[in-house]
């Protein structure tokens, strides 16, 4: 019924999707965008907390561009900065002062950063971090964790969504077309389990270049590390000469101005940032200790990219980070308060209907499951939860004018208001009934 109701509103969107599938596989340019029901949506405008699709339907947006939009769509200071940068020149094939300013600002904001290199996407930045760690240590193996996502490159797309009953220590390729050699230097273990990591490191003495992780596991449930876990990993890596890499593509500048490392008070050797760094413009970076980054210039470590440091992305990042810095005491409490209120009120509505739900996260980003499990602290527990009810819930919310990511993750922006939350909670009541059915 909901699918028919939505389909009746998506006349031109359906035509566009039909056209798109003739020239774009699935009608999209990223596989995750195929998950939306009843079909991928096509948008014409975004402003503040709202999206408008090609049929004129308006939605309160908790997708936030899958995470980058932290200030809000079309945020004035960011738009102004990009307009000015565009007028000065789109791409110089050389350097410009704003690159230096951005690098200096990143150094001042993020605890681990002495030096930084800019990229365009998170996948690129993670690949650069792995190469830097290998060059610095002279080792080749990389430890990663089941359920963590670090991009779609062959060596990175390993055990990101393994079946719940899959042995977590066995690396699992995620895509057709990945060669078996992609896992030759990859070791996988369970996150939030320090003893498992200690055993893995002991089994490969002097061979591990990097331990790569999301400091808060956001991609398969917004799961915080257990007390003492990150510090234990930090101490182990330091003792064994292993480079600790935090993938802060999601957490960076969203959960705290200094990233999850500042929020949780554990400083890695390298960190990767993207998404909220530029409020929707494609820019990312890898940054960290000077002695690890300097070999890019002095010891033959190759890092390149035509669009790295491009004026538009840099201008957007500078404007975004300046806004977050100048209004820290206003923006982050707002994000926290709205996200916390959403979680609290959704739980309350669900309890009243006798529908078991679990919501957890710091507020600016959180996750929702349909389950009677009281908390999720590891990947396997998350993977065992049936996703079908949430998919129905997301579709019902869309029909009511609220857009969320079909997988379960919610993002809040500074442009979201209490009125947006009130309207969303009205939609949640009916959507919960649809999910239960």
N, C-alpha and C positions, 0 to 999 in steps of 0.2 A: 504493500500500500504506500509506504513512504517512498519507495523507489519510483513508483508511478507518479506520485505527487511531485517529486523532484524533476523527473523526466519531463513533466508538463511545463516546467519553468525554464528548461534548458534547450530551447529550440535552436537558436544559432550556435550555442555551445555544442550541441550534437552534430550540427553540420560541420563545425570546425574540427571536431574530433574525427569525423569520417574523413575529411580532407587530410588531416594530419597523419592518420594511420597509413595513407598511401605514400607518404614521403618521410615520416618519422616513425621508427619502430615503436609500436604502442601509442603513437601520437604524442610522445613526450621526449625530453632530452635527458632525463634521469630516471632510472627504474623505480625509485621510491615513489615517484609521482603517479605511478600506475595504480597505487593502492586505494586511491580515493573512490568512494562509491557515491552515486551509481556510475560515475565516469570522471576522468580528469577534467578540472574546470579551467576555463580560459578567461583571463581577467583583462580589464581595460583601464582600471584606475585603483589607486590605493592612497588613502589619506588618514593619518592618525592611527586609529585602531580599526579602521574599516577597509574592506575590499569590495569592489564592485565588479561583477562578472560581465561577460559580453552580452548577456540578456537583461542587464540592468538590475540583477539581484544583488542586494547589499548584505554583507556578512560582518559580524564582529570577529576579528581575526586573532586567534590564539596559536596560529601556525607561525606567524612572524617570520615568513620567508624560510622556515625550518631553522630558525634560531638567530639569524643575523640582526633582525630589526629589534633593537633594544630601546631606542628612543621613540620610535613610531614611524609610520610611513610618511614620506615627504617632509621629514623634520626640517623646519626652516633654515637653521644654521648650517646643516649638512648640505641641503640643496643649494644654498647661496655659495658655499665654499666650492662646490663642484662646478657651478656655473662660472665662477671666477676662474677656476683652473682650466676649464674648457676654452674660455676666451684667450687664455695665455698660450695654449698649445696642448694638443692631445697626447703626443708622444715625441720625445726629443731624440731618442737613440743616444742619450747621454744623461748626465746627472742634473739635479736641480736642488735648490736649498731645502725645499719641503721634505725631501727624503731624509736629510740630516736632522731636521727638526723632529720628524716622526721617530727616528731612531733614538734621539735623545729623550723624547717623552716616554717611549717604551722602557728605556733604561731606568728612568726615574720612577715609573709606576710599578714595574714588575720585579720582585725580589731577585730572581735568578739572572736577570739580563745585565750583562756587561756590554755585549755586542749583539747585533741582530742582522739578519738578512731577510729581505722582503720577497714574498711570492704572491701568487694570485689565488691559490686554492689550498685547502687543508691537506689534501693528498700529497701535493708537491712539497709542502713544508715538512710533513712527516718523513717523506723519502729523503729529504735533505738532512734531517736530524739523524736518521739511521746512518747515512753515509758519513756524516761528521763523527759520530760515535765510533764507527769502525776505523776511520782514519786516525783518530786520536788514540785509541787503545791498541791498534794493530791486531784486533780480534775480529771475528766474523759473525758469531752467533748472536741472535736477538731474542730475548724473552718477551712474550706478550701473553695476554690473558683471554681466556674464553669469554665471549660476550662483548669484548671491547671492539670498537670500530675505529680504524685509523686510515680510512680511504680505500679506494678501489683498485690500486695498483696490485700487480700479481703477488708480490711478496708481503703486502700489507693486508690483503683480503683473505685472512686465514682465521678460521674458528671464530668468525664474528657472530654467527647465528647457528651454532651446532645444535643438533637434537638434544633434548634434555637428558637422554640416556647415553649420550656419546661420552666416551672416556676423555675427560678434559685435557689430559696430558698428551693426547694424540692429535697433531695438527691436522686440520680439515680444510681442504680447498673449498671455496664457496662458489666458484663460477666455472661454467664450461669455458674452455679455452685457456685455463691456467695450466701451465706445465707442472709436472711433478717436481721439477727443480725449484719451483717457487718456495717450497717448504724445506729445502735442504739445509738452510741455516736458521730456521725458525723453531724456537722451543715454546711450547704452550703449557700453561699451568692454570690453577684456580686462583682467582683474585680474592682478596680478603682472607687469605690463608697463608700466613707467613712461613709456617713449617714446610708447606709444599714448595714454596720458592726456595727456601734454604736447601732442601734436598736436591732440587734441580740444579742450583748453582754448584753444589758440592759434586754433583755427577759430571760437571763439565768444567773442571778447574782451569782457569787461565784462558778460556775460550769465549766467554760471553762479553760482547762489546757493550750491549745496552739492555736495560729493562725498560720497556715501553708500556705506558698505561694511561688510562683516563683516571685522574685523581679522584673524581666522583664518576661512577659508572653511569653515564647518562643515556647511552644509545639503546640499552636494553632494560631500562628502568633506572630512575634517578636514585642510585644506591650510594650511600655514604660509606667511606672506609670505617672499619671498626676502630675503636679507640686504640692508639698505639701502632696500628698496622702500617701506615705510611712512614712513620718515623723508623719502624723496624726495617722496612725496605730501604729507606735512606741510609741507615747505618750499615746494612748488609752490602749495599752497592759501594759505599765508601771504603769499607774494609777489603773488598775484592777488586777494587779498581774498575768497577763497572759504571758506565754513564747512565744515570737515571734520567729518563725522558718523560715529561708529563705532556700528554695530548690535551691541551686546553682549548681546542677549537670550539667546544660548546661552553665550557665553564669560564673561559677567559673573558673578563670585563662584564660578565653577566652575574655571577654569584658574588663578586667582589671586584673593586677597581684594580686590585693586584692579582686577580685570578684566584683559583682554588688554592694555590700554594700560599697566598696571603691569608685566605680564610682559614685554612687548616694548619698554617704555620709549619709547613714542611717545604723546603726549597730544593728543587731538582737541579741537575746540571744543565739540562736543556729543556726548553718548553716550546710548544707550538701553539699559535693563536690564529684565529680567523673569525668567521661569523660576526659576533657583536662588535668586533674591532672597528668596523666601518659602517654600521647601521644599514647593511644591504648591498654595499659595493664589494666587488670581488677583490679582496686583498687578504693576505695571510703573512705570517712570519715565523721564522725559527730564531730563537734567541737563547743566550745562556752565557756560560763562563768564557772569558776572553781566550784562554788557552785552547779551547775546543773550537771556537769560531775562527781564530786568526789563520789557521792552516788553509782556509779557503783562498787567502791572498798569498801565502808564503810557502806552502808545501804541496801544491798541485792538487788540492781537493777541488773538484769541479762542481760549481753551482751556477746555473745560468737560467735565462728566461727573458724573452723579448719584452714582456709586459711587466716584469718585476720592477716595482718602484714607479709605475706609471702615474702621471700627475693627477689623474682623476681619483684613482683608488687612494693615493696618499692624502689628497685633500679631504676626502670623505673620512678617512681614518683620523686625521688630525682634528677635524671638526667634531667627530664623535667623541674622541678621547678627551678633548678639551671640555666638551659639555659634561661628560661624566665626571671629570676632575673638578670643575668649578661648582657643580651642583650635586656632589657626592652625597651630602647630608640630606638632600631632598629626593634624589632619584632612587637610591637603593632602598631607603625605608618605604618608598611608594611601591616599588616592585615587590618587596617582601610582604607588605601589608595586603596588597591585592591578591597575590598568589596564595598567601596563607588563608585569607578569607574565602577564596574560591574552594580550596581544599576542605576547609572546615564546614562550609555550608553544603557542599556536595555530599559530604559524609552524612550530614544531618538529614538531608532530604532522603538519601538512600536508606538510612536507618528507619525513617518513618514509613518507608515502603517495604521494609523487610528484605532489601536487596543488599547482599554483601559486596562492599567495594573497599579498595585500598588505595589511598593517595599518599604519596610521600615525595619529599623534595624540599629545597630551601625556600621556595616561593617564586623567584624569578623564572625558574624552570622546575616542573614537577611531573610526576608520572601517575597514571591511573590504571588500575586493573579491576576486573570483576572477580573477586575471590574472597573467601573468608579467612585467608592467611593474614595474620596480624601485622606482618612486616616481611619485606624481601631484602635479604642481605647478601645474596650471591646470584650469579647468572642462572644456575640450574633451577633455583626456586622460581625465578621469573619465567623461564622457558616452559615450565610445567603448567603454567596458567593458561586456560583456554582464551584465545584472542577473539573468538567469534562474537561474544556479547559486546565487547568494546567496539568492534567494527559496526555493529548495528546501532550502537549508541552514537558513534560519530556521524553516521548517516542521518540519524534522526535529528541531531543537533544542527546539521547542515540544512535540513528542511526547515528548521526553526530560525535560521539566520545566524548560526554560530559555526565558525569553521575551526576544527581542531585537526591535528595530525592523526591519521587513522591508527597509527601504532600504539598511541597511549601517552605520548609526551606533550605537555602544554608549555607554551612560552607566554610571558607577560611583558608588555612594553610600557614605557613611561607615559605613553599617550592613552593607555587604557584608563577608564574612569570608574568610579563607584556605580554610575549609571550603567556602564557596560557590564559590570559584574551582576547588577540586579537583573538586567535583561537576560544575561546568560543563565542565571539561576532559575528564572522562569522557564527557560527552554530545557534545562536539565531535568526538571520533573517529568515532563512528557517523554524525553529521550530515555530516561531510566526505565520507564514502562516498556518502551519499544525494545530496549536491550533485554529485559527480562522475558519478553515474549519470544 
